[in-house]
């Protein structure tokens, strides 16, 4: 009886893990690849006081001839969150990757990496936000 409960709990945990992943499982063949051009790939937010949130929107254009689909966006730490165009972007149309950095608990120079996965060649694109986080007492 005890082993049966353990197996049921294990199955539930696996199901929860896979249901929480935010990815679009779209199979893309090489003939469906396109090209992407970001307006900028690095954003320097300058100086902020620890605890402030920094928002920035990286804009891109589908410069190819097939619809562009972002399959997922990952960040280098839990202090950085993202939101992005999750519908196909038509050729010559624009999309975005919005990033929010929470500086709570951070100090000094920071650099966070955002990786965008899409049906482009190459399929991974790196975006960076960076800056200096100061404590409120170091603002003399």
N, C-alpha and C positions, 0 to 999 in steps of 0.2 A: 504494500500500500504506500509506503514512504517513497519508494523508487518511482512509482507511478506519478506522485505529486511533483517530484523533482523533474521528471520528463515533461510534464505539462507546463511547469513554470519555465523551463528552458525553451520550449516551443513558443510560448507567449513572448518571451524576451527576444527571440530571433525575429518573430513577426513584427514586434514593435520597432526593432532596429531597422529593418528594411522599409517599413512604412514611413519612417521619419526622414529618409534621405530625399533631398530636393534635387532631383536630376530628371532630365527628359531623356528617356531611353528611346531615342530615334536612331534607327540604323541608317547610316549615311554611306553611300558608295563614293568612290573616287570621282565619279562623273557628276556628283552633286556638290562638289566643293566649290567654294567661291573665295573672294578676297575681301579683307577688312582693312580699313584705314582709320586709325584713331587720330583725333585732333591733337591729343597729347597723351603720353603714357606715364608721365611723372607729374605729381602735384606736390609742391612744397607749401605747406600751410603756415610756415613761419613759426612764430612763438604763440603758444597758448598756455593758459593757467591750468594746472592739473585739475581734472574734473570736467573740463569743457569738452563738448563734442564737436567734431569737425565733420562737415558734410562736403562732398565734392562729387560732381557728375562728370565722368569721362564719356565723351560723345564719340561715336564712330559712324562710318558710312560703309555700306555694302558697295564696294567698288568692282564687284564681279558681275556675272550674268546669271547667277542662280540665287534663289532665296537663301539668306543667311540665318542660321539658327544657333543660338547660344544654348549649349546643352547643360552647362553648369558654370558657376563661379565659386572659387574657393578663396579663403583669406588665410594669412599666415598666423593669425591668432584670434582668440575669441573676443578681443577688444575691437575688432573690425567686422562690420556687417555689410552686406551688399544686397542690392536690388537691381534688376536688369530687365531689359526688353526680353520678354519670354515668348513672344510670338515671332513668326518668321519675318525678317526684314527684307523687303523687296530690293532688287538691284537699284542702285542710285538713291536709296532711301537711307534714313538715319535711325540710329538706336542709341541706347545709353547703358552705362554701368554706374549706378549710384553707390557711393561708398560712405559709410559713417564710421569714424574712428572715435572711440570713447577713451579719453585720456585719464580716466580715474585709475589711480594706482600706478601710473607711469611717470617717469621723470627722465630728464635728459633728452638726448637725441633719439628719435624713434624713426624707424623705417618699416612700413608694413607692405607686404607683397600681396597682390590680388592676381589670381590666375584665372583667365577667361578661356573656356573650352568651347570650340565652335566647329562648324563644318568648313573650315578654312585650311589652307596650307600655308604655314604650319597650323596645327589644330589648337595650339596653346599660345596665349598672348599674356605677357606680364605687364601689370600696371603697378605703380608705386606711389604711395603717399608717404611723406616724410615731413619732419619738422622738429621743433624743440618744445618739450613740455617742462614748464617751470612751476615750482611751488609758489603759492601766493606770498610766502615770506621772502622769496628771492627776488622780488620785484622792487628793489630799493633804488 
